Amino acid sequence: MRDAVIVEAVRTPVGKRNGGLSGVHPTDLSALVLAALVERAGVDPALVEDVVWGCVGQVGEQTFDIGRNAALAAGFPETVTGVTVDRQCGSSQQAVHFAAAGVVAGHYDIVIAGGVESMSRVPMGTSLLDKSPLGERYLARYDGVFPNQGVGAEMIAERWGLSRTQCDEFSIASHEKAAAAQDDGRFDAQIVPVTLADGTVISRDEGIRRGGTVEGLAKLKTVFKPAEEGGVITAGNSSQISDGSAALLIMTSEKAAELGLTPIARVHSVALAGSDPVIMLTAPIPATQKVLARSGLGLGDIGAFEVNEAFAPVPLAWLADIGADAKALNPNGGAIALGHPLGGSGARIMTTLVNHMRDNGIRYGLQTMCEGGGQANATILELL
């Protein structure tokens, strides 16, 4: 029976908005990780049959099928195709699902999955072109409400009874865990340094803030709902606007053996879930339940969880309903500290997860992300 294994996973550092990576074209940023991926694996890029690439803002510099453009920019043979996927924040996690399914089905023997987003160069909302993507029938179904992620995060905080202090405490912990991981060198092996035109080398995630306090975060203004009306969401307990790219090399274990490669992990089980698109961010809960049921594993079998920190209430509500061990959640920090380069985040998180599993001998890891439209992907990986 065919399977899908990850034999290599790399990422750029995650750059702050208008930070070190903002001067790099997203096609070139993508090309950098693609070239590094095959070089590190020792695989001839001519063997890669497709590049499945996540990207949300498919406009301007990120349009014209950036997956194909990136493969060509990386110097891959013209025979290597590329396709671009949009499942909002989960685009590159979905790219992994599509790639793994293609390998298991026999459509590919070797494929790359990943993604990119340069939010400095292609800001959120650019692709709307001042037009509504929803249409009259959608709006009629949801009483004319145009979904807003920040408002959805406020709705979650209210529904799950999450306080501003809880959200800020979670955020401080994210920065502390990410800073510890950075200081310990846990990210070093997974990061491909980016050399800028002036010779500057960007090799560390830029969003991590050190020495923060809950008292300091408490001074920030809420963004989507007034604090006097119970609002809790601020810039301090939300994911950061970021630039970055990541990629994973996927093939059958048989092909890996043929090439003399040692796989890191197997894509064990995947699932999708949809929920209310207005509150939008709750689907990681049913997605987790579905992937656990499909896998035949119990919650106690999972040694590491990655739940994207779009806003602090998202993983906090997930913890409350799933009942996972909080110590196993986002052990190296999450998007609040590291940043959230939309279309690249799923692959960035998975790259961090597989490296964490390998470094700590963790057999099973689970990743899930909330996504626009009230969706979520969930993936269970098995260490090999």
Buried (B, 14 or more C-beta within 10 A) or exposed (E): EEBBBBBBBBBBBBBBBEBBBBBBBBBBBBBBBBBBBBBBBEBEBEBBBBBBBBBBBBBBBBBEBBBBBBBBBBEBEEEBBBBBBBBBBBBBBBBBBBBBBBBBEEEBBBBBBBBBBBBBBBEEEBBEEEEEEBEEEBEEEEEEEEBEBBBBBBBBBBEBEBEBEBBBBBBBBBBBBBBBBBEEEBBEEBBBEBEEEEEEEBBBBBBBBEEBEBEEBEEBEBBBBEBEEEBBBBBBBBBBBBBBBBBBBBBBBEBBEEBEBEBBBBBBBBBBBEBBBBBBBBBBBBBBBBBBEBBEBEBEBBBBBBBBBBBBBBBBBBBBBBEBEEEBBBBBBBBBBBBBBBBBBBBBBBBBBBBBBBEEEBBBBBBBBBBBEBBBBBBBBBBB
